[in-house]
Amino acid sequence: MQAPPSEQCLYRIVLTGGPCGGKTTALSEIAERLRSVGLQAFLVPENATIFSNGGAGFPVHDRPEHQLCWEGARIQCQMSMEDSFCKIARSSGRPTVVICDRGTCDAAAYMPGETWHTLLGGMNWYQKSLFDRYDLVIHLVSTSIGAESFYTQANNLARRETVQEAAALDLRIREVWQEHPRVFIIDNSTDFQGKILRTVKVICNFLGLRSPTGAWRKYLMELRLKDTVLALAEKNAVTFDSEFEVWYTFLAGSTAEENRCIRRRVQKGITTCSFARRFTQPNGEVAITERVITVKEFNALHSQRDSSLTSFSRVRRCFFHADLYFELDEHKDFMMLQAEVPPEMEARTAEFPMPDWCAPFVLREITGEPQYSLYNTAIKEQKASAPCTV
């Protein structure tokens, strides 16, 4: 993926779809990818959940007029949140992607068509103007369609739909957005990681960034030569598009095969937190899901940390070379260079353009070596000196 344009630009993208479609993990992965190449990524949360958590959930058993009022107020709140995020983005002067967890028109899938048009008329809204708020719409198909064995209600307390109900809802949402000029459907024709990768690719293609490949080569470098490596990078006019620190804390019950981890990322004084889970699916495939969490959730989960494993951090510097994306990771005891490569360069025997200023400091290739996984790094790391609560 090539570096993003330098001039300010602002895009608004909707992630939608039926229940259990992978939207939560996709949001986290998209934000991570965009931030790594120097773009600002803002995530607008699904505000129906905010209303529900605040005690003002949808009045299921109340009169229709009250239900219509609730929907109108919720959509007004959603538009205000989206506009506020965009206002902040414009003020920053930085290229920004605002990613919305569902769009305003999703509401149409949850009510009869006549009720939706009554709501539009009462609020003086037009469906086309609601569509025009978004530059791109991505629909992640529910696992209830084509991957029924993976459909679950366990990872979302608000999810009550059966497989059949989820499939019907997914089709209604898809129908609502079908008239948007740029809508992409991400189905379940691949495994979960492949589905997330396809979602990220759609966004990268739309933004004019080189699409991720999912293939990586990894190299071990000596930490004691860090200053020399960075000095040579500066001498060779290498621009680090992004530089940030991430703290990792594994939770109780974690193993190398299946684990739960909370992550705290600090970049330019801004902290973002996420929760990642590695697990084995019913078909034997390993999946990794990740969702953005609040600082409050992070601190609550931190109390469940695995006392036998220490929290650790790494500083990541991202850059481009020969049209390839690289990550230079600085750990406590070693450095690691990671390169995202096209499929034809994935094999260890294949050559690829290693940056000249890095090559003399590479000790060996470690692609696929499990001892350098995050979990095994946690085992090896000494107790982190900085606190991990925020």
MOBELUR-V341755 format. One record per run of one state. SS is the DSSP state (A for helix, B for strand, O for the rest). FROM is the first residue (numbers start at 1). TO is the last residue. If there is no record, write none. Layout:
SS/FROM/TO  SS/FROM/TO
This chain:
O/1/9  B/10/16  O/17/22  A/23/36  O/37/39  B/40/44  O/45/46  A/47/53  O/54/63  A/64/92  O/93/95  B/96/101  O/102/103  A/104/110  O/111/112  A/113/123  O/124/126  A/127/131  O/132/135  B/136/140  O/141/147  A/148/150  O/151/162  A/163/177  O/178/182  B/183/186  O/187/191  A/192/207  O/208/215  B/216/221  O/222/222  A/223/235  O/236/241  B/242/251  O/252/258  B/259/267  O/268/269  B/270/280  O/281/285  B/286/293  O/294/294  A/295/302  O/303/304  B/305/305  O/306/311  B/312/321  O/322/323  B/324/330  O/331/334  B/335/340  O/341/342  A/343/345  O/346/355  A/356/359  O/360/361  B/362/365  O/366/369  A/370/372  O/373/373  A/374/380  O/381/390
